[in-house]
Amino acid sequence: MLADGISTLDTRSPQVVLEPNLTHWNPGRIPKVRIIYENAIPKEDAIKSVAAGDGKVDVVTDLTPAEAHAFQGGSVAAIHSQPAKTVLAGVFNENKLDSPWTSIEVRRAMNMAIDRDAVLQQGAHGYGSVMPAFIQTGRYGADPKLEPYKLDEAAAAAAIEKAGLKGREILVLASPDWEGVVEVMTANLAKVGLKVRADFSKTEPEGWDIKLVWHFDWSPQYPVGVVHREFFGNNGAHRAMPEDPQFDALYAKLLRTPHQPAQEEVVREVERYVHDQARALFLISPSTLFAVSNRVSFVAYDTCMSELAETTVR
Amino acid sequence: MAEPATGGASGGVPSWGPHNTVRVVDPSPVNWLSITWNTMEEANRVDHEGMGQPSLAAGWRWVDDETLELDVRRETVFQDGEKYDAQIFKLAFDKVQEWTNPHPPGAFLNFAQDTALTVVDDHTVRMRFPGGNSAALMKLRGMHIPSTRFWNEWGFIDPKTGTAEGHW
């Protein structure tokens, strides 16, 4: 994943103007419009501009579910919801002192405590989908036999109590973008005997328990390298647990498997492994959300990138 | 209706105005990557449905578990008129290999130092990955292939630091 200080630009032009390359080898991908990225307009003002149809902004990317839900575009604009290759999951802090999350029984109980339909519908206003682990149903590498953890409050509560965690307060870190999701999680976990203290400050206080992480797969059919490895691999930026030799062995196996369909079967094996081990608190795949003027015929990418070669003016 | 960018009757550069301009606000922390993929090209790309597609490589095949052979797209020229061929592909590989950690997302996009790229002919390159590396096509998605002029005049060197580490 990208890190502040490395990936964040420290200077940017107020505008970036992209004009089509008319000599491109693929005429079918020569854009039909000029694209201007407006970098000096704050997101909130940009959303208002699209909703008002004042012509200053045609597309705003990266809306939160709350922003999309509140958007009132009337006859001039609408929300475009793209079922992109994304993951929203909770990272268990297995590295904290006396971490309860090193227990597979506890991690599974946490997954059984979550009502993913409620997370999606109430927490994310329905913008997204529920998936078994990190790969959406029907995508490359998805295991058709794998299902999301079933909601089972009784079993989850029993496992939490057995682990001596009943009544425990847990510290959940999240971006303010996911406040609605954390509200649903808080209600879910209260039913199994856990109290959530949420921290939306984007800091990482010592002793945190679960951190919500949004991640995206931009790859050409290599989700384990881009997503799973980032959470669980020995060089993963989101890993908050000791190195996992079993995961690393599976990744090494994948690296040695270039041919299809064998490669996809290893991807499924990885997906099954992280699911069975409850390696994360699996939540949802959020859609990417855009406010789009009706004057634009907008083609979004499942990679979450704002590539705009196919976008045109109506 | 947008005027086709390939021009009207004259076939020249369109006249730009509101009728064929889309204004975007992209507050994403990875908006730099969108700009890169709107302006650079690689051996392969990912389409709007999230599927890998050939791009500056017209195709590829694993010759064995350690060797990937790529067909360099024919009859392709850069905006500055330079012809694209296997030597240009190799130049892009050689340039990225000069740095320890050039890619902002992290070292997982690096090709190992023992990776070898050989030019078979003007339209074929062969990459060899000792020990195997099925992630090659993922990594190639991040290996930008510009013209020689780009390397000579800009490259990915940050003018403030004089390095391309983390700046690809």
Boltz contact constraints between the chains, C-beta under 6 A:
constraints:
  - contact:
      token1: [A, 2]
      token2: [B, 30]
      max_distance: 6.0
  - contact:
      token1: [A, 2]
      token2: [B, 104]
      max_distance: 6.0
  - contact:
      token1: [A, 2]
      token2: [B, 105]
      max_distance: 6.0
  - contact:
      token1: [A, 6]
      token2: [B, 104]
      max_distance: 6.0
  - contact:
      token1: [A, 6]
      token2: [B, 166]
      max_distance: 6.0
  - contact:
      token1: [A, 7]
      token2: [B, 104]
      max_distance: 6.0
  - contact:
      token1: [A, 9]
      token2: [B, 32]
      max_distance: 6.0
  - contact:
      token1: [A, 18]
      token2: [B, 38]
      max_distance: 6.0
  - contact:
      token1: [A, 20]
      token2: [B, 5]
      max_distance: 6.0
  - contact:
      token1: [A, 21]
      token2: [B, 79]
      max_distance: 6.0
  - contact:
      token1: [A, 25]
      token2: [B, 76]
      max_distance: 6.0
  - contact:
      token1: [A, 30]
      token2: [B, 5]
      max_distance: 6.0
  - contact:
      token1: [A, 31]
      token2: [B, 5]
      max_distance: 6.0
  - contact:
      token1: [A, 32]
      token2: [B, 2]
      max_distance: 6.0
  - contact:
      token1: [A, 32]
      token2: [B, 4]
      max_distance: 6.0
  - contact:
      token1: [A, 32]
      token2: [B, 5]
      max_distance: 6.0
  - contact:
      token1: [A, 33]
      token2: [B, 2]
      max_distance: 6.0
  - contact:
      token1: [A, 33]
      token2: [B, 20]
      max_distance: 6.0
  - contact:
      token1: [A, 33]
      token2: [B, 22]
      max_distance: 6.0
  - contact:
      token1: [A, 34]
      token2: [B, 16]
      max_distance: 6.0
  - contact:
      token1: [A, 34]
      token2: [B, 21]
      max_distance: 6.0
  - contact:
      token1: [A, 35]
      token2: [B, 22]
      max_distance: 6.0
  - contact:
      token1: [A, 36]
      token2: [B, 23]
      max_distance: 6.0
  - contact:
      token1: [A, 37]
      token2: [B, 24]
      max_distance: 6.0
  - contact:
      token1: [A, 37]
      token2: [B, 26]
      max_distance: 6.0
  - contact:
      token1: [A, 38]
      token2: [B, 23]
      max_distance: 6.0
  - contact:
      token1: [A, 38]
      token2: [B, 25]
      max_distance: 6.0
  - contact:
      token1: [A, 41]
      token2: [B, 25]
      max_distance: 6.0
  - contact:
      token1: [A, 43]
      token2: [B, 27]
      max_distance: 6.0
  - contact:
      token1: [A, 46]
      token2: [B, 25]
      max_distance: 6.0
  - contact:
      token1: [A, 57]
      token2: [B, 23]
      max_distance: 6.0
  - contact:
      token1: [A, 57]
      token2: [B, 25]
      max_distance: 6.0
  - contact:
      token1: [A, 58]
      token2: [B, 22]
      max_distance: 6.0
  - contact:
      token1: [A, 58]
      token2: [B, 23]
      max_distance: 6.0
  - contact:
      token1: [A, 59]
      token2: [B, 24]
      max_distance: 6.0
  - contact:
      token1: [A, 60]
      token2: [B, 25]
      max_distance: 6.0
  - contact:
      token1: [A, 61]
      token2: [B, 26]
      max_distance: 6.0
  - contact:
      token1: [A, 61]
      token2: [B, 28]
      max_distance: 6.0
  - contact:
      token1: [A, 62]
      token2: [B, 27]
      max_distance: 6.0
  - contact:
      token1: [A, 62]
      token2: [B, 28]
      max_distance: 6.0
  - contact:
      token1: [A, 85]
      token2: [B, 50]
      max_distance: 6.0
  - contact:
      token1: [A, 219]
      token2: [B, 138]
      max_distance: 6.0
  - contact:
      token1: [A, 220]
      token2: [B, 44]
      max_distance: 6.0
  - contact:
      token1: [A, 220]
      token2: [B, 46]
      max_distance: 6.0
  - contact:
      token1: [A, 220]
      token2: [B, 52]
      max_distance: 6.0
  - contact:
      token1: [A, 220]
      token2: [B, 137]
      max_distance: 6.0
  - contact:
      token1: [A, 220]
      token2: [B, 141]
      max_distance: 6.0
  - contact:
      token1: [A, 221]
      token2: [B, 52]
      max_distance: 6.0
  - contact:
      token1: [A, 222]
      token2: [B, 138]
      max_distance: 6.0
  - contact:
      token1: [A, 225]
      token2: [B, 135]
      max_distance: 6.0
  - contact:
      token1: [A, 225]
      token2: [B, 138]
      max_distance: 6.0
  - contact:
      token1: [A, 255]
      token2: [B, 132]
      max_distance: 6.0
  - contact:
      token1: [A, 255]
      token2: [B, 133]
      max_distance: 6.0
  - contact:
      token1: [A, 255]
      token2: [B, 134]
      max_distance: 6.0
  - contact:
      token1: [A, 256]
      token2: [B, 132]
      max_distance: 6.0
  - contact:
      token1: [A, 257]
      token2: [B, 134]
      max_distance: 6.0
  - contact:
      token1: [A, 258]
      token2: [B, 62]
      max_distance: 6.0
  - contact:
      token1: [A, 258]
      token2: [B, 134]
      max_distance: 6.0
  - contact:
      token1: [A, 259]
      token2: [B, 62]
      max_distance: 6.0
  - contact:
      token1: [A, 263]
      token2: [B, 134]
      max_distance: 6.0
  - contact:
      token1: [A, 296]
      token2: [B, 22]
      max_distance: 6.0
  - contact:
      token1: [A, 299]
      token2: [B, 48]
      max_distance: 6.0
  - contact:
      token1: [A, 301]
      token2: [B, 48]
      max_distance: 6.0
  - contact:
      token1: [A, 302]
      token2: [B, 49]
      max_distance: 6.0
  - contact:
      token1: [A, 302]
      token2: [B, 50]
      max_distance: 6.0
  - contact:
      token1: [A, 303]
      token2: [B, 46]
      max_distance: 6.0
  - contact:
      token1: [A, 303]
      token2: [B, 50]
      max_distance: 6.0
  - contact:
      token1: [A, 305]
      token2: [B, 34]
      max_distance: 6.0
  - contact:
      token1: [A, 305]
      token2: [B, 37]
      max_distance: 6.0
  - contact:
      token1: [A, 306]
      token2: [B, 26]
      max_distance: 6.0
  - contact:
      token1: [A, 306]
      token2: [B, 34]
      max_distance: 6.0
  - contact:
      token1: [A, 307]
      token2: [B, 37]
      max_distance: 6.0
  - contact:
      token1: [A, 307]
      token2: [B, 38]
      max_distance: 6.0
  - contact:
      token1: [A, 311]
      token2: [B, 22]
      max_distance: 6.0
  - contact:
      token1: [A, 312]
      token2: [B, 2]
      max_distance: 6.0
  - contact:
      token1: [A, 313]
      token2: [B, 2]
      max_distance: 6.0
  - contact:
      token1: [A, 313]
      token2: [B, 20]
      max_distance: 6.0
